[in-house]
Amino acid sequence: MAQADKTTDRIPVTVLTGFLGSGKTTFINYILKEKHGLRIAVVENEFGEVGIDDGLVLQTDEEVIEMMNGCICCTVRDDLIQALTRLATERRHMFDYVVIETTGLADPAPVAQTFFVDEKISQLYVLDSIVTFVDCQHISSHLEEIKPEGVENEAIEQVAFADVLVLNKTDLVSAAEIKELRKRLAGINATARMLESEQSRIPLDAVLNIRAFDLEKTLQMDAEFLDTDADHLHDKSVSSVGIVIEGECIPNRLNDWLSEILRTKGADIFRSKGILAMMGTDEKFVFQGVHMLLNMGGSGQLGLNLTPWQPGEKRVNKLCFIGRNLDRAELTAGFQACVFNGKFPEPGSPPKQKLRFKVGDPVMAKVGPWAAGVITALWYREPLWETGRFAPYQVRLLEDDGLVWVPRDSDVLIRARDKSATAK
């Protein structure tokens, strides 16, 4: 990897772009945790009312600045100039490179334009490259989308202006589909280098400080590139819905709700993400979705290691949905129903069915592999289960003293164990 621009002392800048959910934030986490010896400042931009990405970026010693309330290419470009100026004047000793992560709805051209038309920024920084992440599974539908007259197709603009195209999530498509996608992308941008990746993992020296941006080539493609008065219109049917609600989520209700909205509305939901408080744990939970695909788990499980909820801290859930024709009231009410309201359901009466085992009986329970345990309760129920819902058994496992419940009294799930085995 080349060293920073020592001859002019200008700071090299890499602009990351790519449609919503293509893997940009995952790549930011990757470069922040890799031991590459580089000092990198990251500038983030979100399209939405609620800031989520700052929480989804790993906690590190690198400089991370977040901007909100619009797309870098239009409403917050002044904020971008201010952020870059502040970095260069107040924290120059702390970094050698800058990476700008744009929102998935940003046209990269006006962002790149900033480094040529603003005199102060052009003296402080040099645009090194535009790197566009491509979601191999979903990019075709975005490239084919028909926009209203005068409205740009951001996905095409992002591919056209790229110096490097990162074909991400190759594990989700076939080799034939990748070959066809390469042909299609080359038809839009024949000069960009193409890299293939899974989980946004690519060699850093292939995308950082590579001195790839060519102003002359860009002007040949877009003669109005340096025209600061050029129009830039977004599709007005695309919007974001931010939800901020205090409380703790009921896990099974949340899973059912997220699964339902992504199943029924996933085609119109380009991106969904959130940081959540769950009942029964101090760990912060994270979910991230792209169309119908959803990944959710504890922050530690996902490698983010967010600071747990602290004693006395308000547990505030933050969610953001970005897509077409979103119904704010419906989404907000749906999530509100997943938050515990302080009222436990009436338990109702347990079934009268006679069970095969009694409390204290030694059993084997199917918890993946079979595990030895002891019956601790009959007709067990969780406090938040709906009225009338019971599980035939609760079982204490011998190996780790953990408690599990068994949904049916069936040999497929629970069977007798040799009484000669010693129970704890």
C-alpha positions, 0 to 999 in steps of 0.5 A: 500500500502506498504511503500518504501523499507526503509530497503535498501533505494532502490527506488521501480520501476513499469514498465508499458507496453502494446501495443500501445493505451492500456491506459498507458498514461491515467493511468499516468494521473490518478496517477498524479491527484489522491490524494494518498499522494505518490511522484512519478517520471514518466519516459516516452518513445516514439517510434516516431520522434515527442514528443506528450506524454509529452503534453498529460500528465497532468501538475503537480508538479510530476517529469516527464522525457521524452525520445525519438527516439526509444524503451527503450528495445534497442536504448535508454537503456543508456538514461534510465540508465542516467535518473534514475541515475540523478533522484536518485542523483539530485532529490532524495528528491522529490519522493519516487516511479518511474513509467516507461511508455514504448513505446507500441513496447517495450519488457519489458524483457530488461527494467527489465534486467536493474535493475539487470545487471547494478550495479549502478542502482541495488543499487539505485532501486528495480524492484517492478513489471511489469504491462501490460495494455491490450486493450480488443478490439484489443489485439487478433489481435496483439497476433495472428499477424504472425511476420517475422522469428526472430522478436518478437511478442511484445504483447505476450512478454508484456503479458508473462512478466507481474506480473499484467495484466490490462484488460482495455476498458472492456466497449467496449467488451461483458462479454463473450469476456472478459471471453474468453480473460481471458482464452487466457491470462492465457494460456500465463501467468498463474501467473499474477494477472488480473484486469479489468478497464475502462478508465485505472482506477484501485486501485493504491495499486493493481499495485504500490509498490506491490513487485511482480517481481520474478527474479527466475520465470522470469529466469525459463521462459527466461533463457537468461533474464540476457544476455545483448548480446541477440538479440532483433529485431523489425518488420521493416514494423512498423514505425512512421511518425511524422508531425510538421507544423506551422499554424491553422487547418480548423476544418471540413477539419481536421475532414474529413481527420482524419475520412478518413485515419482511415476508410481506413487505420485504421487496419494498424494504431496502434496508432495516436495522436497529439496536434493541433491549431484550427482556432477561438480558443486559446485552444489547441486541442488533438486527440488520436486514436487506429486503427479506434477509434478516440477521439478529443476535446479541452484539457479542454474538455478532462481533460488535461487543457494544457496551451492555445496558447499565444499571439505571440506564434507560433502555431505548430501542432505536430502529430504522426502515428505509424503503418504498411507500413505508407506513409509519403508523403501522410500523410504529404500532407493530413494534410498540406491540413487541415492547413489554407494557408491564402487564403479564397475561393471565395464565389460564388453566393448564391442560388436563392431559395425563403426562408420562413423567412426574417431577423428579423423574430422570429423563433424556431431553432433545436439545440438539443432541440428547442430554440427561436431565431431571423433570423440575415442573409439570405444565410449565409456562413463561410469564409472558406467554399468551393465556392458556399456553403451557409446556408439558415439562421443565427439565434441569440439565445435568451437565450445566444445571441449565433449565429448558422446557419441552413443548410436547410430551413425545419420545421425539423430544423427551424419553426415560433415562436409566435411573442408575445414573446419578442426578445432581 
